[in-house]
Each structure stands twice: as structure tokens, then as C-alpha cells.
Amino acid sequence: MPASVAHGITHQPPPPPVEHEWGGGGEGRGSSRRASFAGLFLMSAASAMVFAAFTAAFIARRGLSDDWAGIPKPPILWVNTAILLLSSLALEAGRRALKTGARARFTAFWTAATALGVLFLLGQTAAWMQLRSAGIYVATSAGSSFFYVLTAAHAAHLLPAVAALAWVDVQALRLRLGPARRTAIDITALFWHFLDSIWILLMVLFYVWA
């Protein structure tokens, strides 16, 4: 009989590390989460610089010339704005549901947000088609050029964000959202909110400055 048992002492294996709700328990996972947020910051900063450059060019062209011609804005832009705002609200409702352990509610809210993201892109396509039906193209005027370029740039950023939403949604439906994937949920939602705020700024440009 081993000496440890003879003296009434049994050695138990150490318990596994406890995974926290949103980050994971290991130092490696915590470092990965910090790196992911650093990447989000860099990506958002780069995107903000792109739109800041476009906005500065828009304001300069609008204010320093006498040949600026505005364009009629498709009314569907307001519908698209409401859709985008609702998608952000759905994402936040889903994140709160997941924090309380209500995974079914999280999946429902996240699926709704993903569908709204796709609907927004379809709405933007409809807006472009309405302008083309009215005979307004990229080269029609400076105002139309900026409208097409700014909305296309926003859509180009939104496409991978919708793909990320869909990826998380598939993982949720397959019941594969462990703690290691909670960072992906946070990163995706925060970048979506960032693009939402960019769209609000674009609407101000279109309806105030233009």
C-alpha cells in the first residue's frame, strides 16, 4: 500500500481551469481575446479613416464649387436606416440573453439580426436601382458620384460583417457556441454597431450637407 494511502492521504488530480462566461479561464485564451479586440480597434480605425477621407472630399467638393447638383434621395433610405438600427438592437438583445444563459433567445435574436443585415443590403440595391431608373448614374453629377461611392463603400464593409453574423448564427444553430467563441460574438456585434454609426453619419451628409 502506498505511503500516502497508509497515512490516510489520497492525491486528487488538480481541477480543470474554470472557463469564464465571456473569455475563458486560461491565460492563452485571455491573450487571444485581447488580441482580437486590438484587431477590432485597428480594423475600425482603418475603416474610419477611409470614410473620413471620403467625407472630407464630399464637404470640400460641396462647399468649394458652384456647380454642385443634388440628387433626389430614394425614400427607401429611411427604411434601410430603420432596418439597420433594428439589427443592432437585436444583436444587443441577443448578447444579453446569452449572458443569462438563454441560448434559444440568443439564437432567435441573432438570426433576426442576420436577416435584417441581408435585408439592408437588398434595400441598398433597391435604392441604386431606383436612381438608375430615374436616369441618375455615377457620372451624372458630383452629388450622384459621392452618393454611389459612399454607399458602395459602406456596403463593401457590411458584406463581410453579414458573413460574420451568418457564421455565428450557424454555430449557434449547431449548438457550438462554447466560451471560446464568445469573443467572436462580441467582436462581430461591436463592428456591426460601428458600421451602423457610419451609416447614420452618411445619412446626415446626404440630407444636410447635400
Secondary structure, 3 states (H helix, E strand, C coil): CCHHHHCCCCCCCCCCCCCCCCCCCCHHHHHHHHHHHHHHHHHHHHHHHHHHHHHHHHHHHHHCCCCCCCCCCCCHHHHHHHHHHHHHHHHHHHHHHHHCCCHHHHHHHHHHHHHHHHHHHHHHHHHHHHHHHCCCCCCCCHHHHHHHHHHHHHHHHHHHHHHHHHHHHHHHHCCCCCHHHHHHHHHHHHHHHHHHHHHHHHHHHHHHHC
